[in-house]
Amino acid sequence: MYWKSQWAPYAGLYYDPTFTYKPWPTMPDADPDDPIKEAGQSTSTVNMSVEFITFDNGGTDLFIPRAHYYAYSDTESKPYLVIVDGGTITYYAVTGITGTYPYEEVTELTLDTTPPDDVIPKKAGGTPRTYAEERQNFANYFQYYRRRFEAAKGAVTNVIASMQGVYMGFFSICQQLMQPVMKIKVAGEDEAQTLLDMIYAFDNSSGTPLRGGLQFVGRYFDKDDGYKLDGSAGDDSPWATAAEGGECQQAFAVVMTDGFWDDDDADDSVGPADYSTFEIRGNEDKDGAYDTEFDGPPYADTESDMLADHAIHYYERDLASGLADKVPTNPHDTATHQHLVTYGISFGLTGDFNPDDYDENLEHKTTGVPVDWDDGNKIDDLWHAAVNARGEFVVATNTGELVNSFVSIM
């Protein structure tokens, strides 16, 4: 029985007892015994007390239900199996193990009625959780955060519910949901619940046409290009009039992915999505590509039609030429024209470079060597896109980091 797949520090999406799993905003707690298998998609449930595996523990069968996880004790230098079932939190020390990291197989478990403190689940203040609290936390995890898709929904919707005085929309890169911006607690109007319900209900699909998705969002913000958010002809861009404050209006896109972008965005058969009007971009971040101060080193590479090229395309250009250029600036974003700032979140994937190793000039803190944007890694390209569009890039390896990433960006 391999244990690391049920240990959160190794398997980022598995249940983490140090994290409090709250229901999606306005949604109820999961049934602690029978949580829903696919929240927002069906009402089918899964019983937490049914068998996950029966382990041969030295000739004695040990029944392990779904409601279980492993925790590692630093004080005892060993993992513990934690079972949350039958009204009791039960602890077994892993006293026999074989194999090498990460394929370590449990061969023996020993019941521990006085487990070390560092494997006992606790609430934020350090108080141990009761059985009911831990069972509920596990059920909420299972229903709302068990898969990347649900975890992403939870992160996005928690941010929406916490915002006020903004307009927010949503674009699924496989186009099941393409919702222009809606009012989130703006001047007495609040469409947050409508947007939340849309996100809860939409399903995902295969394929990662990330460049096409960012291009369609960029077109939506471009008031002068003749495209709507869904790629059809027209204009539904969200810029306010000058009288309504449009001259100072800021625009942001948060691009989140758990996969490498596809090479075939120009193919209108990417999943259910229609990207038949996708426009291939040239090398838009090279020096002088658009005759502005915003390209060239340290943003430039030698590649064309990368995600980074699409990001800088909608950063450099004035997306609402009929408005005066009065957008607020900061040390990282000095553009005053109406433009799109892009943030990137990679969920569970890392590139060849660690952004923390580079300074604000994109030079390695130890060697002084500039980052090589031509490495071809598509997660590094997401970082490059965020840099080009003067946003930020975050790598989230687990649910807690994903939720916190969205909160920090907003």
BAFI-70346 format. One line per 10 residues: number of its first residue (from 1); their letters; for each residue x, y, z of C-alpha. Coordinates in Angstrom, 2 decimals. Layout:
N
NUM) A) X,Y,Z; ... .
***
This chain:
410
1) MYWKSQWAPY) 0.00,0.00,0.00; 1.64,3.21,-1.19; 1.03,6.09,1.20; 2.31,9.27,-0.45; -0.67,9.57,-2.80; -2.76,10.26,0.30; -0.34,12.74,1.87; -0.97,16.39,0.98; 2.66,17.64,0.92; 3.39,15.12,-1.86 .
11) AGLYYDPTFT) -0.02,14.86,-3.55; -1.00,18.53,-3.56; -4.69,17.95,-4.24; -5.23,15.37,-1.51; -6.83,16.31,1.79; -4.66,18.60,3.91; -5.62,18.55,7.62; -3.89,21.91,8.18; -6.34,23.64,5.81; -9.96,24.51,6.56 .
21) YKPWPTMPDA) -12.09,23.59,3.56; -15.02,25.96,3.38; -17.95,25.36,1.02; -18.06,27.45,-2.13; -19.64,30.84,-1.38; -23.41,30.61,-0.70; -23.23,26.80,-0.86; -23.94,24.57,2.16; -21.56,22.29,4.00; -21.25,18.87,2.40 .
31) DPDDPIKEAG) -23.07,15.96,4.00; -20.34,14.61,6.33; -21.17,11.01,5.44; -22.28,11.29,1.81; -20.75,14.30,0.02; -21.60,15.02,-3.60; -19.16,13.54,-6.10; -19.22,16.40,-8.64; -20.44,19.62,-7.07; -22.52,21.75,-9.40 .
41) QSTSTVNMSV) -22.74,18.96,-11.99; -24.84,16.24,-10.34; -26.40,15.12,-7.09; -24.64,11.75,-7.04; -22.98,11.09,-3.68; -20.14,8.95,-2.36; -20.23,7.33,1.08; -17.15,8.15,3.14; -17.37,4.94,5.17; -17.11,2.51,2.27 .
51) EFITFDNGGT) -13.89,0.64,1.60; -10.92,2.44,0.10; -8.68,-0.59,0.63; -8.36,-3.55,2.98; -4.77,-3.78,4.17; -3.11,-7.05,5.19; -1.53,-5.94,8.45; 0.59,-8.90,9.46; -2.12,-11.44,8.75; -4.96,-9.28,10.09 .
61) DLFIPRAHYY) -7.18,-7.37,7.69; -7.39,-3.64,8.41; -10.36,-1.92,6.78; -9.48,1.57,5.57; -12.47,3.73,4.53; -12.47,6.64,2.10; -12.26,9.15,4.95; -8.56,8.79,5.68; -5.23,10.46,5.03; -1.59,10.33,6.06 .
71) AYSDTESKPY) 0.21,12.86,8.23; 3.93,12.97,8.89; 5.27,13.34,12.42; 8.53,15.26,12.60; 8.89,14.37,16.26; 8.61,10.64,15.57; 10.18,10.79,12.07; 7.47,8.61,10.55; 4.13,8.87,8.77; 0.80,8.12,10.42 .
81) LVIVDGGTIT) -2.38,6.80,8.89; -5.33,8.85,10.16; -8.83,7.36,9.80; -11.85,9.62,10.36; -14.79,7.24,10.62; -17.25,5.64,13.00; -17.30,8.58,15.40; -13.56,8.36,16.13; -10.29,9.69,14.76; -7.97,6.68,14.78 .
91) YYAVTGITGT) -4.19,6.83,14.37; -1.82,4.15,13.09; 1.93,4.64,13.07; 3.66,3.36,9.94; 6.10,0.93,11.54; 7.05,-0.96,8.41; 7.93,0.51,5.06; 9.78,-0.60,1.93; 10.87,0.98,-1.32; 12.54,4.27,-2.14 .
101) YPYEEVTELT) 11.14,7.77,-2.48; 8.54,8.42,-3.73; 7.44,4.78,-4.14; 7.40,3.89,-0.48; 5.07,1.03,0.37; 3.57,0.51,3.81; 4.13,-3.02,5.14; 3.05,-2.62,8.77; 0.77,-0.35,10.79; 0.61,-0.09,14.58 .
111) LDTTPPDDVI) -2.37,1.40,16.42; -1.37,4.46,18.48; -3.88,5.63,21.09; -1.62,8.51,22.18; -0.39,9.92,18.86; 2.18,12.72,18.70; 0.75,16.23,18.76; 1.99,17.09,15.27; -0.34,14.58,13.56; -3.48,15.63,15.44 .
121) PKKAGGTPRT) -5.65,17.83,13.15; -6.12,21.36,14.45; -8.15,24.44,13.68; -6.54,27.76,12.75; -6.05,28.76,16.38; -4.29,25.52,17.27; -7.23,23.83,19.00; -7.62,20.15,18.02; -10.61,19.43,15.82; -13.34,17.23,17.17 .
131) YAEERQNFAN) -14.35,14.15,15.22; -17.39,15.98,13.82; -15.26,18.94,12.71; -12.64,16.76,11.04; -15.26,14.59,9.34; -16.99,17.75,8.06; -13.71,19.20,6.85; -12.91,16.01,4.94; -16.40,15.94,3.39; -16.10,19.58,2.30 .
141) YFQYYRRRFE) -12.73,18.78,0.73; -14.20,15.81,-1.12; -17.19,17.72,-2.47; -15.66,21.09,-3.28; -11.87,20.71,-3.68; -10.99,17.10,-4.52; -10.11,17.74,-8.17; -8.29,20.66,-9.78; -11.49,21.73,-11.53; -13.45,22.03,-8.29 .
151) AAKGAVTNVI) -10.51,23.61,-6.45; -10.22,26.25,-9.18; -13.94,26.99,-8.96; -13.57,27.39,-5.21; -10.65,29.79,-5.54; -12.34,31.93,-8.20; -15.72,32.10,-6.51; -14.25,32.92,-3.10; -12.53,35.92,-4.67; -15.72,37.03,-6.45 .
161) ASMQGVYMGF) -17.68,36.84,-3.21; -15.07,38.96,-1.40; -14.89,41.77,-3.99; -16.82,45.03,-4.15; -16.88,48.04,-6.44; -15.62,46.07,-9.44; -16.84,44.52,-12.68; -15.93,40.86,-13.17; -16.50,38.37,-15.98; -15.45,34.83,-16.79 .
171) FSICQQLMQP) -14.08,33.15,-19.90; -13.61,29.38,-20.08; -10.92,28.61,-22.64; -13.04,25.73,-23.93; -15.90,28.24,-24.21; -18.57,26.56,-22.11; -18.90,29.89,-20.29; -18.13,33.25,-21.88; -19.64,35.87,-19.60; -18.91,39.59,-20.07 .
181) VMKIKVAGED) -18.26,41.59,-16.93; -21.02,41.96,-14.37; -21.43,44.39,-11.47; -20.02,43.17,-8.16; -21.42,45.47,-5.47; -21.28,48.56,-7.70; -23.43,51.57,-6.75; -26.03,49.46,-5.00; -26.15,46.79,-7.71; -24.76,43.30,-7.20 .
191) EAQTLLDMIY) -24.79,40.52,-9.79; -22.29,38.37,-7.91; -24.73,35.54,-7.20; -25.68,35.27,-10.87; -22.01,34.99,-11.84; -21.36,32.48,-9.05; -24.24,30.29,-10.20; -22.91,30.34,-13.78; -19.47,29.22,-12.62; -20.91,26.50,-10.37 .
201) AFDNSSGTPL) -22.92,25.07,-13.26; -20.37,25.03,-16.07; -18.38,21.89,-16.89; -14.84,21.54,-18.16; -13.48,19.90,-21.29; -10.22,18.62,-22.71; -7.64,20.79,-24.39; -5.84,23.92,-23.24; -6.21,26.60,-25.95; -4.71,29.23,-23.67 .
211) RGGLQFVGRY) -3.49,31.59,-26.38; -6.90,31.60,-28.03; -8.57,32.27,-24.70; -6.32,35.23,-23.90; -6.75,36.59,-27.42; -10.55,36.45,-27.17; -10.44,38.21,-23.78; -8.06,40.82,-25.22; -10.40,41.39,-28.15; -13.24,41.90,-25.70 .
221) FDKDDGYKLD) -11.32,44.73,-24.06; -10.27,46.19,-27.42; -13.07,48.60,-28.22; -11.86,49.30,-31.73; -11.17,45.86,-33.22; -14.73,44.81,-34.08; -14.88,41.62,-31.97; -17.09,40.61,-29.07; -16.02,38.32,-26.24; -17.41,35.25,-28.02 .
231) GSAGDDSPWA) -15.45,36.02,-31.20; -18.41,37.29,-33.19; -18.48,40.67,-34.92; -19.45,43.71,-32.89; -18.42,45.50,-29.72; -19.30,44.55,-26.14; -16.15,45.93,-24.52; -16.57,47.03,-20.90; -14.96,50.47,-21.03; -17.08,53.14,-19.37 .
241) TAAEGGECQQ) -17.61,56.54,-20.96; -15.41,59.46,-19.99; -18.24,60.85,-17.87; -18.45,57.52,-16.02; -14.70,57.37,-15.34; -13.56,55.29,-18.32; -10.44,57.40,-18.81; -9.08,56.09,-15.49; -10.51,52.58,-15.75; -8.10,49.68,-15.23 .
251) AFAVVMTDGF) -8.44,46.24,-16.84; -7.03,42.94,-15.62; -7.08,39.33,-16.81; -6.15,36.41,-14.56; -5.04,33.41,-16.63; -5.11,30.16,-14.68; -4.16,26.76,-16.06; -3.31,23.28,-14.84; -1.89,22.22,-18.21; 0.49,23.28,-20.97 .
261) WDDDDADDSV) -1.18,25.29,-23.71; -2.06,23.51,-26.95; -0.31,24.20,-30.24; -3.55,24.19,-32.24; -5.47,27.26,-31.04; -6.03,28.22,-34.68; -7.93,24.95,-35.17; -11.64,25.49,-34.50; -11.97,21.88,-33.28; -10.22,22.37,-29.91 .
271) GPADYSTFEI) -12.75,20.61,-27.68; -16.11,22.33,-28.07; -14.44,25.71,-28.62; -14.57,27.72,-31.84; -11.29,29.51,-32.42; -11.71,29.75,-36.18; -11.07,33.52,-36.01; -7.85,33.09,-34.01; -5.13,35.44,-35.27; -1.50,34.31,-35.20 .
281) RGNEDKDGAY) 0.79,36.89,-33.63; 4.33,37.69,-34.64; 7.23,38.35,-32.30; 5.46,41.19,-30.54; 7.84,41.70,-27.63; 11.00,42.28,-29.66; 12.41,45.79,-29.55; 10.38,48.10,-31.77; 7.68,45.56,-32.60; 5.01,48.17,-31.89 .
291) DTEFDGPPYA) 7.22,51.25,-31.61; 6.61,51.81,-27.91; 8.77,51.90,-24.79; 7.08,48.77,-23.47; 8.84,46.06,-25.52; 12.46,45.06,-26.05; 14.78,43.78,-23.29; 14.14,42.41,-20.71; 10.81,41.37,-22.23; 11.99,40.33,-25.68 .
301) DTESDMLADH) 12.61,36.86,-27.07; 13.08,35.51,-30.60; 9.84,33.51,-30.74; 6.54,34.32,-32.43; 2.93,33.56,-31.49; 3.72,32.67,-27.91; 1.32,33.39,-25.07; 3.69,36.21,-24.13; 3.17,37.78,-27.58; -0.59,37.78,-27.10 .
311) AIHYYERDLA) -0.23,39.31,-23.64; 1.98,42.20,-24.72; -0.24,42.81,-27.77; -3.07,43.91,-25.48; -0.76,45.73,-23.09; 1.02,47.94,-25.63; -2.01,48.94,-27.66; -4.54,51.59,-26.73; -7.68,49.51,-26.31; -10.04,52.49,-26.22 .
321) SGLADKVPTN) -8.66,55.22,-28.46; -11.70,57.42,-27.87; -10.80,57.89,-24.22; -8.10,60.17,-22.83; -5.11,58.30,-21.39; -5.43,58.76,-17.64; -5.04,55.20,-16.34; -3.22,55.17,-12.95; 0.37,53.94,-13.01; 2.74,52.18,-10.61 .
331) PHDTATHQHL) 6.47,51.38,-10.74; 5.78,48.13,-12.64; 3.05,49.42,-14.96; 3.76,52.87,-16.37; 1.25,52.80,-19.24; -1.43,55.50,-19.06; -3.42,54.33,-22.08; -6.29,51.86,-21.74; -4.57,48.46,-21.64; -4.89,44.91,-20.30 .
341) VTYGISFGLT) -2.68,43.73,-17.43; -2.35,39.94,-17.35; -1.70,37.77,-14.30; -0.73,34.11,-14.52; -1.45,31.26,-12.11; -0.03,27.80,-12.75; -1.82,25.13,-10.72; 0.44,22.15,-10.11; 2.95,22.78,-12.91; 6.38,24.37,-12.81 .
351) GDFNPDDYDE) 8.65,25.54,-15.60; 12.41,25.35,-16.06; 12.95,28.60,-14.17; 12.01,29.65,-10.65; 10.77,33.26,-10.72; 11.99,33.71,-7.14; 15.57,33.29,-8.41; 15.31,36.48,-10.51; 15.34,40.14,-9.50; 13.09,42.95,-10.74 .
361) NLEHKTTGVP) 15.30,43.32,-13.82; 14.79,39.61,-14.61; 18.44,38.82,-13.93; 19.45,35.81,-11.85; 20.14,36.92,-8.29; 23.30,34.78,-8.07; 24.76,34.68,-11.58; 23.38,37.93,-12.97; 22.38,36.12,-16.18; 19.10,37.39,-17.72 .
371) VDWDDGNKID) 16.24,34.92,-17.97; 16.20,33.01,-21.28; 12.66,33.39,-22.60; 13.58,31.17,-25.56; 13.71,27.97,-23.47; 10.45,26.74,-25.01; 8.78,25.72,-21.74; 5.11,26.67,-21.88; 4.78,27.31,-18.15; 7.73,29.69,-18.40 .
381) DLWHAAVNAR) 5.78,31.26,-21.27; 2.89,31.91,-18.85; 5.36,33.66,-16.54; 6.69,35.57,-19.55; 3.13,36.60,-20.47; 2.56,38.00,-16.98; 5.89,39.86,-17.13; 5.13,41.30,-20.58; 1.72,42.53,-19.46; 3.10,43.91,-16.18 .
391) GEFVVATNTG) 1.17,41.49,-13.99; 2.37,38.79,-11.61; 2.96,35.06,-11.89; 2.21,32.53,-9.16; 2.72,28.77,-8.93; 0.18,27.02,-6.69; 0.87,23.43,-5.72; -2.17,22.83,-3.53; -5.66,24.12,-2.81; -4.58,26.51,-0.07 .
401) ELVNSFVSIM) -1.93,28.11,-2.27; -4.41,28.42,-5.13; -6.99,30.21,-2.99; -4.33,32.47,-1.50; -2.91,33.22,-4.97; -6.22,34.59,-6.19; -6.70,36.59,-3.01; -3.21,38.13,-3.21; -3.68,39.09,-6.87; -7.01,40.75,-6.23 .
***
